[in-house]
Amino acid sequence: METVVAFNNELSGLYDSRPPISKAKMAAITKSAMRAIKLYKHVVQSVEKFILKCKPEYKVPGLYVIDSIVRQSRHQYGMDKDLFAPRFQRNLTETFANLFRCAPEDKSRIIRVLNLWQKNNVFKSEVIQPIFDLADPNHPIYHQMPPVGGNGGQGGGVGPGPSSSGALSLADISSGPNGLNSSSMDLSMSSVVGDDKMGGAMPDLSVSECSW
């Protein structure tokens, strides 16, 4: 359980500074997720909850967290043994519906990630293709979702800000075994290129640069 708590702390640390997020911070979040691989379901749930509750300017950094975790997991364990992508896929439509509640100027970055995921077969085309339609604010799914509160939270609730966490607390998490030892982790962020900050330009995820 300590590994999940550590991951939640790293994730909520995104609020320590305004976007763009540094590559060093993204690497720390990703490494922490790999340490909690045995509790990967809780890691995924934490990220999904972060994206649900965070303010609009933190939506894209939340997406970059998903991308970084999935790419690193596939690099370490291979596509067939990766646990994170299939788990994120379970709620991917709802996750992107929350992501598209970002600042209007950030929507193009989300579309770019989807294009890269489709190109690199991160998720199957039949999964990705319908998500592009969510960029339309009049998509029917938004009529089924709670309204966005004035501060970015859902349903008018208070969304997490720089002094509060969007990650799951201990009360949200059931007990379980500890994750993998950090000494067994080989986190390689060398495949992440582009700007040094991860909330501005999207890292280049072309086939030639990825470590899949």
C-alpha positions as CSV (number, residue, x, y, z in Angstrom):
1,M,0.0,0.0,0.0
2,E,2.9,2.3,0.6
3,T,3.7,2.3,-3.1
4,V,0.2,3.6,-3.9
5,V,0.4,6.3,-1.3
6,A,3.8,7.4,-2.8
7,F,2.3,7.5,-6.2
8,N,-0.6,9.6,-5.1
9,N,1.8,12.0,-3.5
10,E,3.8,12.3,-6.7
11,L,0.6,12.8,-8.7
12,S,-0.8,15.4,-6.4
13,G,2.6,17.1,-6.6
14,L,1.6,18.3,-10.1
15,Y,-0.2,21.1,-8.2
16,D,3.1,22.4,-6.8
17,S,3.7,24.4,-9.9
18,R,1.6,25.6,-12.8
19,P,1.8,23.9,-16.2
20,P,3.9,23.2,-18.2
21,I,5.2,20.3,-16.1
22,S,8.9,19.4,-16.2
23,K,10.1,16.2,-17.7
24,A,11.8,15.4,-14.3
25,K,8.4,15.6,-12.6
26,M,6.8,13.4,-15.2
27,A,9.6,10.9,-14.9
28,A,9.1,10.8,-11.1
29,I,5.4,10.1,-11.5
30,T,6.0,7.4,-14.0
31,K,8.7,5.7,-11.9
32,S,6.4,5.8,-8.9
33,A,3.6,4.1,-11.0
34,M,6.0,1.3,-12.0
35,R,6.9,0.7,-8.4
36,A,3.1,0.2,-7.7
37,I,2.6,-2.2,-10.6
38,K,1.1,-4.9,-8.3
39,L,-1.6,-2.3,-7.4
40,Y,-1.9,-1.0,-11.0
41,K,-5.7,-0.8,-10.7
42,H,-5.4,1.8,-7.9
43,V,-2.8,3.7,-9.9
44,V,-5.2,3.9,-12.9
45,Q,-8.1,4.9,-10.6
46,S,-6.0,7.7,-9.1
47,V,-5.1,9.1,-12.5
48,E,-8.7,8.9,-13.6
49,K,-9.9,10.7,-10.5
50,F,-7.2,13.4,-10.9
51,I,-8.4,14.1,-14.5
52,L,-12.0,14.2,-13.3
53,K,-11.4,16.7,-10.5
54,C,-8.5,18.8,-11.6
55,K,-8.8,22.3,-13.0
56,P,-8.9,22.7,-16.8
57,E,-5.2,23.7,-17.0
58,Y,-4.1,20.4,-15.5
59,K,-6.2,18.2,-17.9
60,V,-3.4,17.9,-20.5
61,P,-0.7,17.1,-17.9
62,G,-3.0,14.4,-16.6
63,L,-3.2,13.0,-20.2
64,Y,0.6,13.1,-20.4
65,V,0.7,11.0,-17.2
66,I,-1.4,8.3,-18.9
67,D,0.8,8.4,-22.0
68,S,4.1,8.2,-20.0
69,I,2.9,5.3,-17.8
70,V,1.6,3.3,-20.7
71,R,4.8,3.8,-22.8
72,Q,7.1,3.0,-19.9
73,S,5.1,-0.1,-19.0
74,R,5.2,-1.4,-22.5
75,H,8.9,-0.7,-22.7
76,Q,9.6,-2.6,-19.5
77,Y,7.1,-5.5,-19.8
78,G,6.2,-5.7,-23.5
79,M,2.9,-5.1,-25.1
80,D,1.5,-8.5,-24.2
81,K,2.3,-8.1,-20.4
82,D,1.5,-4.4,-20.1
83,L,-1.3,-4.1,-17.4
84,F,-1.8,-0.3,-17.6
85,A,-3.1,0.2,-21.2
86,P,-5.9,-2.4,-20.9
87,R,-7.0,-0.9,-17.5
88,F,-7.0,2.7,-18.8
89,Q,-9.0,1.5,-21.8
90,R,-11.9,0.3,-19.6
91,N,-12.9,3.9,-18.9
92,L,-11.1,5.7,-21.7
93,T,-14.2,7.3,-23.2
94,E,-15.2,8.8,-19.8
95,T,-11.6,9.9,-19.2
96,F,-11.4,11.7,-22.5
97,A,-14.8,13.3,-21.9
98,N,-13.3,14.8,-18.8
99,L,-10.1,15.7,-20.6
100,F,-11.9,17.7,-23.2
101,R,-13.2,19.9,-20.4
102,C,-9.8,21.5,-20.7
103,A,-9.0,25.0,-21.7
104,P,-10.1,25.5,-25.4
105,E,-6.5,26.1,-26.6
106,D,-5.5,22.7,-25.1
107,K,-7.9,20.6,-27.2
108,S,-5.4,20.4,-30.1
109,R,-2.9,18.8,-27.8
110,I,-5.4,16.1,-26.8
111,I,-6.1,15.5,-30.5
112,R,-2.5,15.1,-31.2
113,V,-2.0,12.5,-28.5
114,L,-5.0,10.6,-29.9
115,N,-3.4,10.7,-33.4
116,L,-0.1,9.4,-32.1
117,W,-1.8,6.7,-30.1
118,Q,-3.7,5.6,-33.2
119,K,-0.6,5.7,-35.3
120,N,1.5,3.7,-32.9
121,N,-1.3,1.3,-32.0
122,V,-1.3,2.2,-28.3
123,F,-5.0,1.5,-28.3
124,K,-7.0,-0.2,-31.1
125,S,-8.4,2.1,-33.8
126,E,-12.0,1.1,-32.9
127,V,-11.3,2.4,-29.4
128,I,-9.6,5.7,-30.4
129,Q,-11.8,6.7,-33.4
130,P,-15.0,7.4,-31.5
131,I,-13.1,9.5,-28.9
132,F,-12.2,12.1,-31.6
133,D,-15.9,12.9,-31.6
134,L,-15.7,14.0,-28.0
135,A,-14.0,17.2,-29.1
136,D,-17.4,18.4,-30.1
137,P,-18.9,20.2,-27.0
138,N,-22.4,19.2,-28.2
139,H,-21.6,15.5,-28.0
140,P,-24.5,13.6,-26.3
141,I,-22.1,12.3,-23.6
142,Y,-21.9,15.8,-22.0
143,H,-25.6,15.9,-21.5
144,Q,-25.2,12.8,-19.2
145,M,-22.3,14.3,-17.2
146,P,-22.5,16.6,-14.2
147,P,-21.9,20.3,-15.0
148,V,-18.4,21.7,-14.5
149,G,-18.2,23.8,-11.4
150,G,-16.9,27.4,-11.6
151,N,-13.4,26.3,-10.3
152,G,-13.0,23.3,-12.6
153,G,-14.5,20.6,-10.3
154,Q,-17.4,18.4,-11.4
155,G,-21.0,19.0,-10.4
156,G,-20.2,22.3,-8.8
157,G,-18.0,20.7,-6.2
158,V,-14.7,22.1,-5.2
159,G,-12.0,20.8,-7.5
160,P,-8.5,20.4,-6.3
161,G,-6.3,23.4,-6.6
162,P,-2.6,24.0,-5.9
163,S,-3.1,23.2,-2.2
164,S,-5.4,20.1,-2.5
165,S,-5.0,16.7,-4.1
166,G,-6.8,15.2,-7.0
167,A,-5.3,11.8,-6.3
168,L,-7.0,9.2,-4.2
169,S,-6.6,9.3,-0.4
170,L,-6.0,6.3,1.7
171,A,-9.8,6.2,2.5
172,D,-10.4,5.6,-1.2
173,I,-8.1,2.7,-1.5
174,S,-8.5,-0.9,-0.3
175,S,-5.5,-2.6,1.3
176,G,-3.2,-4.8,-0.6
177,P,0.4,-5.9,-1.0
178,N,3.2,-3.5,-1.6
179,G,4.4,-2.8,-5.2
180,L,7.7,-3.8,-6.7
181,N,10.9,-2.8,-5.2
182,S,12.4,0.4,-6.8
183,S,15.7,-1.4,-7.4
184,S,14.1,-3.6,-10.0
185,M,12.7,-0.6,-11.9
186,D,14.6,0.6,-15.0
187,L,12.8,3.8,-15.9
188,S,14.1,5.2,-19.1
189,M,12.7,8.6,-20.1
190,S,15.2,8.9,-22.9
191,S,12.4,8.2,-25.4
192,V,10.7,11.4,-24.3
193,V,11.9,14.2,-26.5
194,G,10.6,17.7,-27.3
195,D,10.3,20.6,-24.9
196,D,11.7,20.3,-21.4
197,K,8.2,21.1,-20.1
198,M,5.4,18.6,-20.5
199,G,2.4,20.9,-20.4
200,G,3.4,22.9,-23.5
201,A,4.6,21.0,-26.5
202,M,3.7,17.4,-26.6
203,P,6.7,15.0,-26.7
204,D,7.4,13.4,-30.0
205,L,6.0,9.9,-29.8
206,S,6.8,8.9,-33.4
207,V,7.7,5.3,-34.0
208,S,11.4,6.2,-34.4
209,E,11.5,7.8,-30.9
210,C,9.4,5.4,-28.9
211,S,10.8,2.5,-26.9
212,W,8.0,0.1,-27.5
